[in-house]
Amino acid sequence: MKKVSYLPIYKDDYVGIKLINGEVFFSYPYELNATIKTDKNLSHIFLSSLTEFNDYLFSNGTSNPNNFYFYSLQWIIKDYISNGIKRKRIIEFYKNSKGRINWKQTIKKSQTNLTKEGIIFSDLISEKNTELEDEISKIYQFCLAYATSVIGWIYGINYTYNLSINKRNSISILKKELMKSFKDESQIKLKHLINIIEEAEYSAANKNVTLFGLETYHQVYEFLLKKVFTNSFSSFHNININPKGVWEINKSLYESSSLRPDFVIEDDRSVFIFDAKFYRIGNYKDKISVNYLPSTSDIQKQIIYGDYIKTKTKKEVFNVFILPTKSEMFLSFLGKAYIPSINSNKHHTIVSFEIDLEKLLFMSYNKQKFDVNYLKNLIYSNSFH
């Protein structure tokens, strides 16, 4: 198994797994650092958040092509855990040998004599199951050994296979087998094996390989919050809630780009506008710096959302920032953000909370929902009136 270096990330930077000079580097948000080195389940759940978000991107027409190799590495380890090594089995028949008697072959191939004691067979045909180390099995074991050397630490599993294979020849064998295969299960297996060999070949030829990951984590963070806090995107009954600038030149109007809230919760009397801010106040609470907090432009943008949505819906509007942290509590009040000269409405104050990132990951992974009514009460109780 390759050496694994754990790299907590202190800003919104690359997260995931890289291979550098044959060593595994695992990057993740530093809020997980206290637990992730000893809790393999957390490593698995964190990486699952990346794969789930990548699936979401893929369903919308975009994704990172490197991630397909990672899926194949995951697949073969899970397949091995569930099914073990599958080898080609053949049945061989033997005369008058120890083993399970095959009566069909005995009746077919032996001479019979009818006696007072019953039927006497000249020969008893026994059978033995024999496993053959066929080419596909050899390739599978090579791929499994490679997969466990790279990500086996996530599952606490290692598999050693000392025989080498010719990678180009093996890919050719797999592709020929794929053309002959009509079973979905076999096709999936063969495609994953091809992916793994291609990945192993590429990694051997390159010193720095991005195996699986994303350049930033803030979109995943927003995705997790939406899953835990909402059942679906609010429809607003076909009301456009994205403010858009307009240019007027020579009596002609030109629309500019739209602003889009991260996510919104609506009920009969109120609208709650959420901004998932992947800022890291975390360990800096004792020495607050604006460098670790949403900027004035972030505050101003929320105020614009609030003004626009209040005009459109005629409802009471609340603005909310949510920042990640490591905490005993799932969600805790952090403070309030506002611009002193613009503070005439409730939504001009952005109520801010910290959320424990580890607990958020577990809730999302287990498909749990946070009590929205409790969330609303937290926002009500900490808002300016």
N, C-alpha and C positions, 0 to 999 in steps of 0.2 A: 504494500500500500504506500502511495506517495506521501511525503511529508505535507501537512496542512498548516498554513500560517493564517491566523485569524486577524482580520484588519477592521477594527471599528472605524466607521466614517463619521467625521465631525461636521461635515457640511453636506449639502445635497449633491453627492457625487456618485460615481459608479458603484453599483451594488451587484453582487453575484460571484461567480467563480471564474478565475483565470488560471491558466497554466503558464508559468514563467520558468524557463530552464528546467522543466520537468517537475517543478514544485507547484502544489496547489495553493492558491491565495483566495481566501474567502472573505469578501467585503460585505458589511452589513451596517445598519444604523447603530450608533454607539449606545442608544437607549437599551439595546438588547445585550450589551457586552457582559453584564454581570451574570447572565444565565446561559448564554448560547454555547459557551465552550464546554459546559458539563451536561447540558440538556440537549441530547440529539434530537428529541422530538421538536424542540423549538427551531433548530436548524432546518428540519424537514418542513415545518409549518411556514417559516419565513420564505423558503424557496418555493413552497406551494403558492404563496401570495404572488410571487413573480410569474410562475407558470400560469396561474389563473388570469393575471392581468395580460400576459402575452396572448393567451387564448382569446381574451376580449379584443385585443388589438387585431388579431388574425381574423376574427369574425367581422371586423370593420375594415378589412382590407390591408392592414399594416401589421408587421411583426418583425422581430429580429431573426434572420435566417439561422444564426448560430444556435438558437434555442432548440431547433429540431434535433440536433445531435444530443443535447441534454435529455430530451424526451426519450431518445433511444437508449441512453445509458440507464435512465430510470426504469424503462420498460423491462430490460433484460434482468436487472436485479430483482424486480418484483416478480417476474416470470420464474426465476430460479427459486425464490422463496416459496412460491405457490406450487411449483411443479417439479423442481429438481432438474437434473440433467436428463434430457430425453435422448435416448440412443435408439438406433434402428434395431428392432427385435426380429429374429427369425426362429422358426420352430424346426428342430432337427429330430429325426426318428431313428431309433436304434432297436435291433433285434435282441431279445433276451437280456436286456440291460436294466440296471436299476433306474428307477424314475417312475413318473406317472404313466400308467398304461393308457394308450390311446386305443379304445375298443373299435372305433371306426376303421382305423388302419389295420388293426389285428384281424378283424373279420375279413377285410378286403384282401390282405396279402398272405394270410396263413391257411394251411390246409387244416381241415377239421375232421375229426373222427368221433362218431357217435358211439358212446359206450354206456354201460349200465349206470356208471357214476355221473354221466352227463356228457357234454361236448368237450373234447380235448383239442386244444389248438397246438399246431406244430411249433409255432413261434408266438411269443408275446411282443408286440411292438410298443415300446415306450417312447415318450417325447421329452425333450428338454428345450427350454427357452434360452436362447443365446443372444446377448447384446453385442452388436458390432460397433466399433468405433469408426463410423462412416465419416465422410468429409464434412457434412453439415454439422455433425456433433463436434468435430474438432474445431470448426470455425466458431461455433456457439461458445465453446469453452474458452477460446482465445478472447472473444468479445466480452464474455463475462469477467474474465481475469482483468482485462483492461478497464471495464466499467467500475469494478470494485476498487481498483487501484486509484481511480480518480474521485469517485463519490461514495465508495463503500463506507467511509467514516460517518456518513449521514445515517446509514442503516445499521451501523455496527457489524458489518459483514466484510469478509475478505475471501477471495477465491484465487488459488494459485494454479496456473497451468504452464508447464515448462516447455511444451512443444511450440516452436515458432511456425508461422504460416507464411506463404507467399501472398501478400495482400492483393496484388493485381489479379493473380490467378484465382484467389478466393472470391473476389467480387465477380469475376466471370462465371464461376460455378454457381454463385447465388442468383445471378441474373438469369442464367439458363434455367435454373430450378424455378424461378419466379414465373417464367414464361409457360412452364408446364403446370403450374399450380392453379387450381380453381377454387380452393378453399380460402375464405377470408382470413381465417386464423393463420394459415401457413403464409399467406401473402404478407400479412402484418409482420410476422416473425422475420421473414427474409428481408423485407425493407429495412427493418431496424438493424439487422446484422450488417447490411450494406452501409448504412449511416455510420455505425460504430467503427467499421474498418476505415472508412474515408476520414473520420475524425482522428483515429489513431495515426493514420498516415500523414495527415496534415500537421498534427501536433509534433510528430517526430521530425518534421522538416522545418518547423518554426519555433523560435524561442519564446515568443509571446503570443499566446492564444486566448482569445475571449471565448470561453466554453459556454457560459450561460450568464445572462445578466441584463441590466438596463443601465443606461448612462445616468439616470437620475431616479430617485425613489418617490418624488413628490406626487406623481400621477398615481402610483400604486397606493400611496397614503390616502389620497382623495377617493380612490376606488373603494378602499376598505371602509372608510367612513360612510360612503353612500350605502354600502351593503348592510352595515350595522344599524344605521339610523333611519333608513328609508325602505319602504316596500317597493317603490317604483319612482320614476321621475314624475314630479308634479305636472299635471296637464294644464292647469289654469284655464281650462275650457277654451282653448285656442287663443288665449291672450298671449301676445308676444312680450316676454318679460326681459328681453335683452336690449338694453339701451344702445342706440346707434347715433353717431354724429352725422351731420348733414352739412355739406358745402353748398353755398349759393353763389354762383358766378354767372354774370351776364343773364340774370333772371332764370337760369337753369339750376336745378337741384341735383347734387351728387352725393349719394350715400357713402359714408365711411364705414369702417369695420365695426362689428358689434362687440359689446362687452357681455360676457357670459358668466353668471354666478356658478360657483362650483356645484352646489346643490341647494334645493329649497324644500322646506316643509310647509304645507298650507293646511289650515283648518277653517272652520266657518267664520272666525273673526280675526285671525292673525296670519301673518306670513313671516317665516323665519328664514333669513338668508345666511347661508354658511359659507365660510371661506376656509378651506383646509390649508393652513400655513405650515409648511415644513421648515419652520424656524426652530432653533435649538436653544431655548432659554435654559433648560435642564440644570446643569451644575453651576450655572452662573447666577442663581437667584440671590446669593449674598452680595453680588457685585453686578447690579443690573447695568447693561449697556444697550443702547439703541441698536447696536449692530446685531443683537440677537432677537430683535423684535420686528414685527411688520412696520414698514416705513409709512411716512405721511401719505405717499401716493397710494399705498394699500388701503389706508383709512379713507382717503378721498374716494376711491373707487367704490367701497362699500356704501358710502353716503349717496353716491350717484345711483347705485342699484336701489337703495331704499327709497329715494325720492321718486324714481321712475316707477317702481312697483306699487308704491302707495298711490300714485296718480292713476295707475291702471286698474288697481283692484279696490281702492277706497277702504282698504283694511288697515289694521294696526300692523306695523312692520317692525321687526327686530333684526339687528345685524349681529353675527357671531363669528369670532375667530376661534379655531381649534388648533392647538400646537401639540406636538408629540413630547412625551417625557417618560421617565421611569418613576413610578409612584406606587404606593400601597393602594391608593384609590384608583378606580377606573377613570373617573372624570372629576376634576376639581377646578374651582374658580381660580383664575389667575389675576384678572384685573379688567380695566376698561380703557378703551382708546377713543379719543375724540379730538376734534379741532376746536379750540376754545371759542372762536368767532362763529362757528357753525354748530350750534347745539340746541336748536329749538324743538326738535322732534326726538322721540325715543330712538329711532333708527340712526340718528346722528352720533349715538354712542355705540361703539362696537363692544359687546360683552365678550370677554375672552376666557377660554378654558384650556386646561392641559388634559391630555388623555394618555393613559399608560399604553405605550405602543405594543408591548408584549400581550397585554390583555385584549387589546383590539385585534391582534392577529389571531388569537385563540378563538375569540367570538366569531370572527369572519370565517375561520376554518371550520368551525362547528355549526355554521349557519344560524347563529343566534342573533336576536334583535335586541337592541337596547330599548328600554321603556321610553317611548316618545313623550308620553305625558309627564314623566319625571323630568325629562330633558327640558320640556317647555317650562315647567315650574322652576327649574334652576335658572333659566334665562329670565323669567319674570322677576324672580326674587333678587336678581343681581343687576337689574336694569335701572337706569335713571327714570324717575317719574316726574 
